[in-house]
């Protein structure tokens, strides 16, 4: 599995940690703990890539650290 940037933050609304992989649109998961959110988003990322392959869609190459303004 390629290494993508992972963003994890606490959501007061959801009362959970949210983990996102910005380079894979829509790839996000939550968890009651930081580790659970990380584990869940890794599973979702694998499924995201598998689905993209099945549909013949391009899979973004990891860019490393992303910069946001």
C-alpha positions as CSV (number, residue, x, y, z in Angstrom):
1,X,0.0,0.0,0.0
2,X,1.4,3.4,-1.0
3,X,2.0,6.0,1.7
4,X,-0.4,9.0,1.6
5,X,-0.6,11.9,3.9
6,X,-3.0,11.3,6.7
7,X,-4.8,14.0,8.6
8,X,-6.4,13.2,12.0
9,X,-8.4,15.6,14.1
10,X,-11.0,15.5,16.9
11,X,-14.6,16.3,16.0
12,X,-16.7,17.7,18.8
13,X,-19.9,17.2,16.7
14,X,-19.2,13.5,16.2
15,X,-17.4,12.9,19.5
16,X,-14.8,11.0,17.5
17,X,-11.5,11.3,15.8
18,X,-11.8,11.8,12.1
19,X,-9.0,10.5,9.7
20,X,-8.8,11.7,6.1
21,X,-6.5,11.0,3.2
22,X,-6.8,14.2,1.1
23,X,-5.2,12.7,-2.0
24,X,-7.9,10.0,-2.2
25,X,-11.2,12.0,-2.6
26,X,-13.8,11.0,-0.1
27,X,-11.4,8.7,1.8
28,X,-12.1,9.2,5.4
29,X,-13.1,7.3,8.5
30,X,-13.7,7.9,12.2
31,X,-12.9,6.2,15.5
32,X,-13.4,6.5,19.2
33,X,-9.6,6.6,19.6
34,X,-6.8,8.0,17.5
35,X,-5.6,4.5,16.8
36,X,-9.0,3.3,15.8
37,X,-9.4,6.2,13.4
38,X,-6.0,5.3,11.8
39,X,-6.9,1.6,11.5
40,X,-10.3,2.4,10.0
41,X,-8.9,4.9,7.4
42,X,-6.2,2.4,6.4
43,X,-8.9,-0.2,5.6
44,X,-11.0,2.4,3.7
45,X,-7.9,3.5,1.7
46,X,-7.2,-0.1,0.6
47,X,-10.9,-0.5,-0.4
48,X,-10.7,2.9,-2.2
49,X,-7.7,1.7,-4.3
50,X,-9.3,-1.7,-5.0
51,X,-12.5,0.0,-6.2
52,X,-10.6,2.5,-8.4
53,X,-8.7,-0.4,-10.0
54,X,-11.9,-2.4,-10.6
55,X,-13.4,0.7,-12.3
56,X,-10.3,1.5,-14.3
57,X,-9.8,4.8,-12.6
58,X,-6.4,6.5,-12.0
59,X,-4.9,6.0,-8.6
60,X,-3.0,9.1,-7.4
61,X,0.6,8.8,-6.6
62,X,1.5,9.8,-3.0
63,X,2.9,13.4,-3.1
64,X,4.3,13.4,0.4
65,X,3.6,16.3,2.6
66,X,0.8,18.5,1.3
67,X,0.7,22.2,2.0
68,X,-2.5,24.0,2.8
69,X,-3.1,27.7,2.8
